[in-house]
């Protein structure tokens, strides 16, 4: 997303630079013809140099984002990033309750905290076993080796064969033992297990609260970004119209050079704010899915499809 955002900023500033370059050319032509003074030409030159510095800064940020992306993916990144979409509507936007339920089922940190709590509970149960009675069931079978014979019958025939074993008897015993004084070791083991159980329960509660707080904050941020997107989009239409009007008025001598430069600066600033709001909405949606533990290859594929199928925003 940083790569996409930096590329969007570079495009806006490049377009603004072309616009200031045209304004400077017009003003220098009119100054040469003696229709305007040198002040307007110098103001246009200063505005052009300022936006050129901004373009260089945007290109530097873009190169850093490209290197960071290559370091993460291990693959070379194309020199030109795709444009940000005209608008962004999350593919699946649930309520806060639904996101919390998804986090309860899929968030790995929450699952790990629950596993630690379960293990601590089992340790407490094991430590309590030192204070409980022990029941032992025993079964004994005894036989002796001796020289003898055994009789067996098949139908009406009786047979006699050697038998070297003699059963002496079977016994079943039930033993109950109860340690009335468990001693300091058992009590210490129980206290340590209970302490770990309390810590595990506190960690689980804290992790759950953190996830719920992140989900709530991301949902609010997405809604706020949507509102800003609508506001900046409406403002951008007005700013673009003002740029066209001031450019035409400048040629006709009805608008001062300072007003034309100001209108173009406002248009570029509004478009930068619009791209920032779009980026913010997408980032918080990804963070929301991360808190819920549902970032899967399918999720990434759907999000990529939405970004690629959206119309790119135009530039003033």
URLIN-V8692 format. One record per residue. N is the residue number from 1. NEAR is the number of other ideal C-beta (glycine too) atoms within 12 Angstrom. Layout:
((N/NEAR) (N/NEAR))
//
This chain:
((1/29) (2/26) (3/32) (4/37) (5/31) (6/34) (7/33) (8/40) (9/40) (10/36) (11/32) (12/39) (13/37) (14/27) (15/29) (16/39) (17/31) (18/22) (19/35) (20/39) (21/23) (22/24) (23/40) (24/31) (25/21) (26/31) (27/37) (28/24) (29/19) (30/24) (31/22) (32/14) (33/13) (34/9) (35/18) (36/27) (37/18) (38/16) (39/16) (40/29) (41/29) (42/20) (43/30) (44/39) (45/24) (46/22) (47/32) (48/30) (49/18) (50/22) (51/35) (52/22) (53/17) (54/27) (55/28) (56/19) (57/18) (58/31) (59/23) (60/17) (61/25) (62/31) (63/22) (64/18) (65/27) (66/27) (67/18) (68/17) (69/23) (70/17) (71/14) (72/13) (73/13) (74/8) (75/10) (76/11) (77/25) (78/15) (79/13) (80/16) (81/30) (82/23) (83/26) (84/40) (85/31) (86/24) (87/26) (88/37) (89/21) (90/29) (91/23) (92/19) (93/21) (94/22) (95/14) (96/25) (97/15) (98/18) (99/34) (100/28) (101/20) (102/28) (103/37) (104/25) (105/17) (106/22) (107/31) (108/19) (109/24) (110/32) (111/20) (112/17) (113/28) (114/24) (115/18) (116/24) (117/27) (118/19) (119/21) (120/27) (121/22) (122/18) (123/25) (124/26) (125/19) (126/21) (127/26) (128/20) (129/18) (130/24) (131/21) (132/18) (133/14) (134/14) (135/12) (136/13) (137/12) (138/13) (139/13) (140/12) (141/13) (142/13) (143/14) (144/14) (145/12) (146/14) (147/11) (148/15) (149/15) (150/17) (151/13) (152/13) (153/11) (154/9) (155/7) (156/6) (157/9) (158/12) (159/14) (160/12) (161/13) (162/13) (163/18) (164/13) (165/16) (166/15) (167/14) (168/13) (169/12) (170/12) (171/12) (172/12) (173/12) (174/12) (175/13) (176/13) (177/11) (178/14) (179/16) (180/10) (181/11) (182/20) (183/13) (184/11) (185/15) (186/21) (187/18) (188/15) (189/23) (190/25) (191/20) (192/19) (193/26) (194/22) (195/18) (196/25) (197/27) (198/20) (199/20) (200/27) (201/23) (202/18) (203/23) (204/29) (205/18) (206/18) (207/29) (208/25) (209/18) (210/20) (211/35) (212/27) (213/18) (214/29) (215/37) (216/24) (217/20) (218/34) (219/31) (220/19) (221/25) (222/33) (223/23) (224/18) (225/32) (226/26) (227/17) (228/27) (229/33) (230/21) (231/18) (232/32) (233/27) (234/16) (235/24) (236/33) (237/21) (238/19) (239/32) (240/29) (241/19) (242/27) (243/36) (244/21) (245/21) (246/31) (247/30) (248/17) (249/19) (250/36) (251/22) (252/14) (253/17) (254/14) (255/27) (256/21) (257/37) (258/24) (259/23) (260/38) (261/38) (262/24) (263/34) (264/44) (265/34) (266/26) (267/38) (268/39) (269/26) (270/34) (271/37) (272/35) (273/28) (274/41) (275/43) (276/28) (277/36) (278/40) (279/35) (280/31) (281/41) (282/37) (283/26) (284/31) (285/38) (286/30) (287/27) (288/41) (289/34) (290/26) (291/34) (292/35) (293/28) (294/31) (295/23) (296/15) (297/10) (298/14) (299/24) (300/17) (301/14) (302/21) (303/31) (304/20) (305/14) (306/28) (307/33) (308/17) (309/17) (310/23) (311/15) (312/24) (313/36) (314/21) (315/31) (316/36))
//
